[in-house]
């Protein structure tokens, strides 16, 4: 935690005998896939402090919201000061965010979702306690996938290409967001899938230069692109947020991902 927070906490502790609660958050990755020099390597859990009015002010800061930095600033406040939010794998970061939301506003999360059957927009209340940690499938059970000694994975495509992928973290997430914002300002169409592939692909059949990788991505078939993304989901640790939702309009029941929308940390209360 920051020195400023620790000093303020000590004053409250001395005068009132109260300390801000600390929660232990299990990481889906269990510290795997991180680089050997990372402080997160081998760590199965991280500690976060409970949200206080100080953190609420960060989440409500208009300037931080405009910059898109409110969540990262918030995470920096509740995480151990030695950890940087961008260093977390996205699955581990999601686990921290879920627990922080539960601690701050409770496990009930009401938001709008679109029914996949009738396309109606409905309100649904999700229970954030209802989630599972997904450690990734055993790659020995997945055909055409192997691990490297660099904490990356090789996925074989049907044309013989060997595509090396890495686990995405907060740095990748920021790079994707920055690139998509630049395209939007330039009036260019969105390229969400290609941005994800550009960030997760490390090499293709030994070629590591970005120019070659970009050309490969632009020539991938839809089947190959989906295979890479689907396989990535199978091997990279994450938090499983799928829950059943019954539509109030057509009464169809579907399994849906809990949407981490603007309502997540800004509930209308």
C-alpha positions in Angstrom: 0.0 0.0 0.0 1.1 3.6 -0.4 3.0 5.3 2.4 0.4 8.0 2.6 -2.4 5.4 3.1 -0.4 3.5 5.7 0.2 6.7 7.7 -3.5 7.7 7.6 -4.4 4.1 8.6 -2.0 4.2 11.6 -3.7 7.4 12.8 -7.2 5.8 12.6 -5.9 2.7 14.3 -4.3 4.6 17.1 -7.3 6.8 17.8 -10.2 4.4 17.0 -8.7 0.9 17.1 -9.9 0.3 13.6 -8.1 -0.9 10.4 -9.3 -1.0 6.9 -10.0 -4.7 6.1 -7.7 -6.6 3.8 -9.0 -9.4 1.5 -7.0 -12.2 0.1 -7.8 -12.7 -3.6 -7.0 -16.1 -5.2 -5.4 -15.6 -8.7 -6.7 -17.8 -11.6 -3.1 -18.1 -12.9 -1.7 -19.2 -9.5 1.4 -17.2 -10.5 2.0 -19.3 -13.6 2.8 -17.8 -17.1 4.4 -14.7 -15.5 8.0 -13.9 -16.5 10.7 -15.4 -14.3 11.7 -11.9 -13.0 8.1 -10.9 -12.1 7.1 -10.4 -8.5 3.9 -12.2 -9.4 5.7 -15.4 -10.5 4.5 -18.2 -8.3 2.0 -16.1 -6.3 -1.3 -17.8 -5.8 -2.9 -14.9 -4.1 -2.7 -11.1 -3.7 -4.0 -8.9 -1.0 -6.3 -5.9 -1.6 -7.6 -3.4 0.9 -11.3 -2.6 1.1 -12.7 0.3 -0.8 -12.9 3.6 1.2 -14.3 7.0 0.4 -10.8 7.9 -1.0 -11.1 5.1 -3.6 -14.8 6.1 -4.3 -13.6 9.6 -5.1 -11.1 8.1 -7.6 -13.8 6.2 -9.3 -16.0 9.3 -9.5 -13.3 11.6 -10.7 -14.4 13.2 -14.0 -10.8 14.0 -15.0 -9.7 10.4 -14.4 -12.8 9.0 -16.2 -12.1 11.2 -19.2 -8.5 10.0 -19.3 -9.7 6.4 -18.9 -7.3 5.9 -15.9 -9.8 5.7 -13.1 -9.8 1.9 -12.8 -6.0 1.7 -12.9 -5.6 4.5 -10.3 -8.2 2.6 -8.2 -6.3 -0.7 -8.5 -3.0 1.1 -7.6 -4.7 2.2 -4.3 -6.0 -1.1 -3.2 -3.1 -3.3 -4.3 0.1 -3.8 -2.5 2.3 -0.8 -3.5 4.9 -3.2 -4.9 2.5 -4.5 -7.5 1.5 -2.5 -10.7 -2.0 -3.2 -12.1 -0.6 -3.4 -15.6 1.6 -6.3 -14.7 -1.4 -8.4 -13.8 -2.6 -10.9 -16.4 -6.1 -9.9 -17.5 -7.7 -12.9 -15.8 -6.0 -12.1 -12.5 -6.9 -8.4 -12.9 -10.6 -9.4 -13.4 -10.4 -11.5 -10.3 -9.2 -8.5 -8.3 -11.9 -6.2 -9.8 -14.6 -8.7 -8.9 -13.5 -9.0 -5.3 -13.1 -5.2 -5.0 -16.6 -4.7 -6.4 -18.0 -7.2 -3.9 -16.2 -5.5 -1.0 -17.3 -2.0 -2.1 -20.9 -2.4 -3.2 -21.9 -6.0 -2.6 -22.2 -9.1 -4.7 -25.5 -8.1 -6.4 -24.8 -6.5 -9.8 -27.8 -5.2 -11.7 -27.2 -4.1 -15.3 -28.7 -4.2 -18.8 -28.1 -7.2 -21.1 -29.4 -8.1 -24.6 -31.3 -11.4 -24.9 -29.5 -13.5 -27.6 -32.8 -15.1 -28.6 -35.1 -12.1 -29.1 -32.6 -9.2 -28.9 -34.7 -7.4 -26.2 -32.7 -5.3 -23.7 -33.6 -6.4 -20.2 -32.4 -5.8 -16.6 -30.8 -8.7 -14.8 -29.2 -9.0 -11.4 -26.0 -11.1 -11.3 -24.5 -12.7 -8.2 -20.8 -11.9 -8.3 -20.1 -14.6 -5.8 -21.2 -17.1 -8.5 -17.9 -17.4 -10.4 -15.2 -19.9 -11.0 -11.4 -19.6 -11.3 -10.3 -21.1 -14.6 -6.7 -22.3 -14.5 -6.5 -23.2 -18.1 -6.8 -26.6 -19.7 -3.9 -29.1 -19.6 -2.2 -28.5 -23.0 -1.3 -32.1 -23.2 -5.0 -32.7 -23.9 -5.2 -30.2 -26.7 -4.0 -31.2 -30.1 -1.5 -28.9 -31.8 -0.6 -26.9 -28.6 2.8 -26.9 -26.8 4.5 -24.8 -24.2 7.9 -23.0 -24.6 10.5 -22.2 -21.9 9.5 -18.5 -22.3 6.1 -19.0 -20.7 4.4 -18.7 -24.1 2.5 -21.3 -26.1 2.8 -22.6 -29.7 -0.5 -23.1 -31.6 -0.3 -25.0 -34.8 -2.5 -23.9 -37.7 -3.9 -26.1 -40.5 -1.5 -24.6 -43.0 1.6 -25.5 -41.0 2.2 -22.1 -39.4 3.4 -22.3 -35.8 2.0 -19.3 -34.0 3.5 -18.4 -30.6 1.2 -16.5 -28.2 1.6 -14.9 -24.8 -0.9 -14.3 -22.0 -2.3 -10.7 -22.3 -1.7 -8.4 -19.3 -2.6 -4.8 -18.5 0.1 -3.4 -20.7 -1.4 -5.2 -23.7 -4.8 -4.0 -22.7 -3.7 -0.4 -22.7 -1.9 -0.8 -26.1 -5.1 -2.2 -27.6 -7.2 0.6 -26.2 -4.7 3.3 -27.4 -4.6 1.8 -30.9 -8.4 1.6 -31.2 -8.8 5.2 -30.0 -6.3 6.3 -32.6 -8.2 4.5 -35.3 -11.5 6.0 -34.1 -10.0 9.6 -34.2 -8.7 8.9 -37.7 -12.2 7.8 -38.9 -11.0 4.2 -39.5 -13.1 1.1 -38.9 -12.7 -0.8 -35.7 -10.3 -3.8 -35.7 -10.9 -5.4 -32.3 -10.0 -8.9 -33.4 -6.8 -7.9 -35.2 -5.7 -5.8 -32.3 -6.1 -8.7 -29.9 -4.1 -10.9 -32.3 -1.3 -8.3 -32.7 -0.9 -8.2 -29.0 -1.1 -11.9 -28.2 1.1 -13.2 -31.1 4.8 -13.2 -30.3 6.1 -15.0 -33.4 4.9 -16.9 -36.5 7.1 -19.9 -37.5 10.1 -18.2 -35.9 9.5 -14.7 -37.4 9.2 -12.1 -34.6 9.2 -8.8 -36.5 6.0 -6.9 -36.2 5.7 -6.2 -40.0 5.7 -9.9 -40.8 3.2 -10.7 -38.0 0.8 -7.9 -39.1 0.9 -9.3 -42.7 0.2 -12.8 -41.4 -2.7 -11.6 -39.3 -4.2 -9.8 -42.3 -4.1 -13.0 -44.3 -5.5 -15.4 -41.6 -8.7 -17.1 -42.6 -11.7 -16.6 -40.4 -11.4 -20.2 -39.3 -7.7 -19.8 -38.4 -8.4 -16.5 -36.5 -11.2 -18.1 -34.5 -9.0 -21.2 -33.8 -6.2 -19.0 -32.3 -8.6 -17.0 -30.2 -10.6 -20.1 -29.0 -7.4 -22.0 -28.2 -6.1 -19.0 -26.3 -9.2 -19.0 -24.1 -8.7 -22.7 -23.4 -5.1 -22.4 -22.3 -4.8 -19.0 -20.5 -6.1 -18.7 -16.9 -9.1 -16.4 -16.4 -12.2 -16.0 -14.2 -15.3 -17.7 -15.4 -18.2 -15.2 -15.1 -20.8 -17.1 -17.1 -24.3 -17.2 -15.5 -27.8 -18.2 -16.6 -30.1 -15.4 -17.6 -33.8 -15.8 -18.3 -35.3 -13.2 -20.6 -38.4 -11.4 -19.1 -39.7 -10.9 -22.7 -39.4 -14.3 -24.4 -38.5 -16.4 -21.3 -35.6 -18.0 -23.1 -32.7 -19.0 -20.7 -29.2 -18.4 -22.0 -25.7 -18.7 -20.5 -24.2 -15.2 -20.6 -20.9 -13.6 -19.6 -21.4 -11.0 -16.8 -20.9 -7.7 -18.6 -18.3 -5.5 -17.0 -20.0 -2.3 -18.1 -20.1 1.2 -16.7 -22.6 0.0 -14.1 -20.0 -2.2 -12.5 -18.3 0.3 -10.3 -20.8 3.1 -10.8 -24.1 1.5 -9.6 -27.1 3.7 -9.8 -28.0 4.0 -6.2 
